[in-house]
Amino acid sequence: MNAIVVVDQIWAIGREGRLLFHLPADMEHFKKLTTGGTIIMGRRSLNAFVEGKPLPDRRNIVVTRNADLVPPGVEVVPDTESAVKAVEQDDPDNVWVIGGGSVYAALLSRCRRVYLTRVETVAEGEPDTYFPDLDHLPGWEIESTSEPMTDNGLTFRFVQYINRNLVPKA
């Protein structure tokens, strides 16, 4: 299982149920990586990130205790442990945790890699949702970093982290 996320310089990812940045190049990157796979998200991420509709060409699993708030085409599980059980037969390299903050926190230790888009700024306003700081978590290290790119006036890099607790050094 992997996680995919966009963070600012202080690891903020959201504010009031919304993403902090609109980066079309990052969305293309996200689509390229996750198409054909399974995505796991919380209900608020479904509503905010994917406008309340399941993403096409992916198996959509939503963690929520209120299935009435989820549209058709989405598999509902009551908690993250149920999500893990639901993907036991899936290729772990093609299972993606896509948010929100509590789903990331609950499943991060099970992720082999994090595909992170690091925006080289601090988001405006008051972010209220953060991703764990992988630079200070034992076992996590940077595997690769792209050259800087600019989109919508923002500079960012694609950074791939590897969880050495799950993937030993070669």
C-alpha positions as CSV (number, residue, x, y, z in Angstrom):
1,M,0.0,0.0,0.0
2,N,1.2,3.5,-0.8
3,A,0.1,7.0,0.2
4,I,-0.1,10.0,-2.2
5,V,-0.4,13.5,-0.9
6,V,0.3,17.2,-1.5
7,V,2.0,19.1,1.4
8,D,3.3,22.6,2.0
9,Q,6.6,23.3,3.7
10,I,5.1,22.7,7.2
11,W,3.4,19.5,6.1
12,A,-0.1,21.1,5.9
13,I,-2.5,19.3,3.6
14,G,-5.9,20.9,4.1
15,R,-8.2,23.6,5.5
16,E,-11.9,23.2,6.2
17,G,-12.1,20.0,4.2
18,R,-10.4,21.4,1.2
19,L,-7.0,21.0,-0.5
20,L,-4.6,23.9,-0.1
21,F,-3.4,24.0,-3.7
22,H,-4.7,23.6,-7.2
23,L,-1.9,22.1,-9.3
24,P,-3.0,20.6,-12.6
25,A,0.4,18.9,-13.1
26,D,0.0,17.2,-9.7
27,M,-3.5,16.0,-10.6
28,E,-2.0,14.5,-13.8
29,H,0.7,12.8,-11.7
30,F,-2.0,11.5,-9.3
31,K,-4.1,10.2,-12.1
32,K,-1.2,8.4,-13.8
33,L,-0.2,6.7,-10.6
34,T,-3.7,5.7,-9.3
35,T,-5.6,4.8,-12.4
36,G,-6.3,1.1,-12.5
37,G,-5.7,0.8,-8.8
38,T,-7.6,1.0,-5.5
39,I,-7.9,4.2,-3.6
40,I,-8.8,4.5,0.1
41,M,-10.2,7.8,1.5
42,G,-12.4,9.2,4.2
43,R,-15.8,10.6,3.4
44,R,-14.8,14.2,3.6
45,S,-12.0,13.6,1.1
46,L,-14.5,12.0,-1.2
47,N,-16.8,15.1,-0.9
48,A,-14.0,17.7,-1.2
49,F,-11.3,16.1,-3.3
50,V,-13.3,14.2,-5.8
51,E,-16.5,16.3,-5.6
52,G,-18.5,13.5,-4.1
53,K,-18.2,11.2,-7.0
54,P,-16.1,8.0,-7.3
55,L,-12.9,8.5,-9.3
56,P,-13.2,6.6,-12.6
57,D,-11.1,3.6,-13.5
58,R,-10.3,2.9,-9.9
59,R,-11.8,0.9,-7.1
60,N,-13.0,3.5,-4.6
61,I,-13.1,2.6,-0.9
62,V,-14.5,5.1,1.6
63,V,-14.0,4.9,5.3
64,T,-17.1,6.2,7.0
65,R,-19.7,5.1,9.6
66,N,-22.5,6.9,7.6
67,A,-23.0,5.0,4.3
68,D,-26.0,7.1,3.5
69,L,-23.7,10.0,2.6
70,V,-21.7,8.0,0.0
71,P,-22.8,7.8,-3.7
72,P,-23.2,4.6,-5.7
73,G,-20.0,3.1,-7.1
74,V,-18.1,3.5,-3.8
75,E,-17.4,0.6,-1.4
76,V,-18.0,1.7,2.2
77,V,-16.1,0.3,5.2
78,P,-16.6,1.4,8.8
79,D,-13.0,1.8,9.7
80,T,-9.4,1.6,8.4
81,E,-8.9,-2.0,9.6
82,S,-11.9,-2.9,7.4
83,A,-10.3,-1.0,4.5
84,V,-7.1,-3.1,5.0
85,K,-9.1,-6.3,4.9
86,A,-10.9,-5.1,1.8
87,V,-7.6,-4.8,-0.1
88,E,-5.9,-8.0,1.1
89,Q,-6.1,-9.6,-2.4
90,D,-5.1,-6.4,-4.3
91,D,-1.6,-5.7,-5.6
92,P,-0.1,-3.7,-2.6
93,D,1.8,-1.5,-5.1
94,N,-1.5,-0.4,-6.6
95,V,-3.4,0.5,-3.4
96,W,-3.4,4.2,-2.6
97,V,-4.3,6.0,0.5
98,I,-5.4,9.5,-0.6
99,G,-6.7,11.2,2.6
100,G,-7.8,12.7,4.7
101,G,-5.6,13.4,7.7
102,S,-7.0,10.7,10.0
103,V,-7.0,8.0,7.3
104,Y,-3.3,8.9,6.5
105,A,-2.4,8.8,10.2
106,A,-4.1,5.4,10.7
107,L,-2.6,3.7,7.6
108,L,0.8,5.3,7.2
109,S,2.7,2.6,9.0
110,R,1.3,0.1,6.5
111,C,2.4,2.1,3.5
112,R,5.6,1.0,1.7
113,R,6.0,4.3,-0.1
114,V,4.6,7.9,0.0
115,Y,4.4,9.8,-3.2
116,L,4.5,13.3,-2.0
117,T,4.2,16.6,-3.8
118,R,6.0,19.2,-1.8
119,V,5.0,22.7,-2.6
120,E,7.8,25.2,-1.8
121,T,5.7,27.6,0.2
122,V,3.6,27.8,3.4
123,A,-0.1,27.8,2.5
124,E,-2.0,31.0,3.2
125,G,-4.6,31.1,5.9
126,E,-4.9,28.6,8.7
127,P,-4.5,25.0,7.7
128,D,-6.2,22.6,10.0
129,T,-5.0,19.2,8.6
130,Y,-1.4,18.0,8.5
131,F,0.5,15.0,7.1
132,P,3.0,13.4,9.4
133,D,6.5,14.8,9.0
134,L,8.3,11.9,7.3
135,D,11.7,13.7,7.7
136,H,11.4,13.0,11.5
137,L,9.7,9.6,11.5
138,P,11.9,6.6,12.1
139,G,12.3,4.3,9.1
140,W,11.2,6.9,6.4
141,E,13.7,8.2,4.0
142,I,13.7,10.0,0.6
143,E,14.1,7.6,-2.3
144,S,13.9,10.1,-5.1
145,T,13.2,13.8,-5.7
146,S,12.3,15.4,-9.0
147,E,13.6,18.7,-10.4
148,P,11.5,21.7,-9.4
149,M,8.4,22.4,-11.5
150,T,6.1,25.4,-11.5
151,D,2.3,25.3,-11.9
152,N,-0.3,28.0,-11.1
153,G,2.6,30.2,-9.9
154,L,3.7,27.6,-7.3
155,T,7.0,25.7,-7.3
156,F,6.9,22.1,-6.2
157,R,8.8,18.8,-6.5
158,F,7.6,15.2,-6.5
159,V,9.4,13.4,-3.6
160,Q,9.1,9.7,-3.1
161,Y,9.7,8.4,0.4
162,I,10.3,4.7,1.3
163,N,9.4,3.0,4.5
164,R,12.5,1.1,5.5
165,N,10.5,-0.6,8.2
166,L,8.6,-2.4,5.4
167,V,11.1,-2.3,2.5
168,P,14.7,-3.2,3.6
169,K,17.7,-1.6,1.9
170,A,18.9,-3.4,-1.2
